Amino acid sequence: MAVREVPAEWVASRLCSSDLAIVDVRGPEREGGWIPGSWDVPHVVDVRSLAKRVAESGATRVVFHCMFSQCRGPGNASRFEAELAKNRVSRVRVYVLAGGMAGWVNRYYGT
């Protein structure tokens, strides 16, 4: 099953929500800017460690992204979702930011 995409506006409207975790898997590309409150996680995500971090944070919605959300973001989101399913964690929903960081920048910082 493909991970559901959500638009930048959906994420922006929930930035202050304690149940949202934003996982930025861009690595060094993050130096160019990031979504407020996002977690800097290497692009090869240790899904078990991330699941623990999500549980500790209380997040029930996790949004992954990379630069364009075409490869690293969706791939890691799928792996994370599979880890949740394997452990029968059903309260956490996994998403991918449509358009990735590029889409975010175009929406909120573009000309």
N, C-alpha and C positions, 0 to 999 in steps of 0.2 A: 504494500500500500504506500502510495506517495505521501510525503509530508505536505500538509496544507500550507500554502503561501498566504501571507498577510501583507497588506500594503503599509507603507511608511506611516500613513495617517493613523492606522490602527495601533501601531507601536507608539507613536508620539502621544496619542490620547491616553496611554497607560504608563507613561514613563515614571510617574510617581506612585504607581501601584506596587504594593509590597508583594503581590503574588506573581510579578513578572520578573523573569531573568532573561537578559539579552546576552547571547554568547557570540563573541566576535572571534572568529577563527582565522583572521588574516595574518596573524603573527607580526613580523616587522612592518608590514604595510600600515599597521595601526598608528604608527608615529605620525601619519598625515592627518589624523583626526579620528574621533570615535563618537558613538552615540552615548549621550550621558547615561551613566550608570551601568554601561555594558561591562561584561567580564572579558578580560584578555585571556583567551585560551588558545594554546598552540593548535595549528590546523590538524594535527593528528591527535584527536581528543581521546583521553583515557576516560571512557564512558563510565566506568565504575566510580572513579573519583568525582566526576562531574555529577553523577546521580546523587552521591553523598552530599556534595556542595548544594545542589538544588534542594534536597530534603532539609538540610540545615537552614537554608534561607527561607523556607516556607513557600517558595514559588510553586505555583500550579500551572503556569504557562511559561514555556521556554521558547525563545525565538533565536534561531541560529542565523548567522549571516557571514558572508565573506565579501569580497569586493563587488561581485555581480550576482551572488547567490545562484551560481550555475553549477558549481562543482563541490568545493570544500564545504560550504554551508549546508547544502542539501545532503551531501554524503554523510557528514557528521550528524546531522539531524536524524537521518534514517538509522544510523548505528545507535544513536542514543535512544531513539524510540524502540528499537529492537531490544535494547538492554532493559528498558522499563517493562516491556511486555514479558521478557524472560523472567523478571522478578515480580510479575503480576502487580505492577504499580499502575493503577488506572486513574489516579487523581491528577496526574500531570499531563498536560497537552503540549505537543511539540509542533512548532511552526518554523517556517523559513521566511525571512524578510524578502518580499518581492523586490527584485532589482538590486538587492544588496546595499552595500554602503554607497555605491554610485547612485542608486535610486534615491537614497536618503539625502545625499548631497544635492542632487538635482532638485528634489522637492523642497528642501529647506535652505539651501545656500545657493542654488542656481540662479542664473540671470534670465 
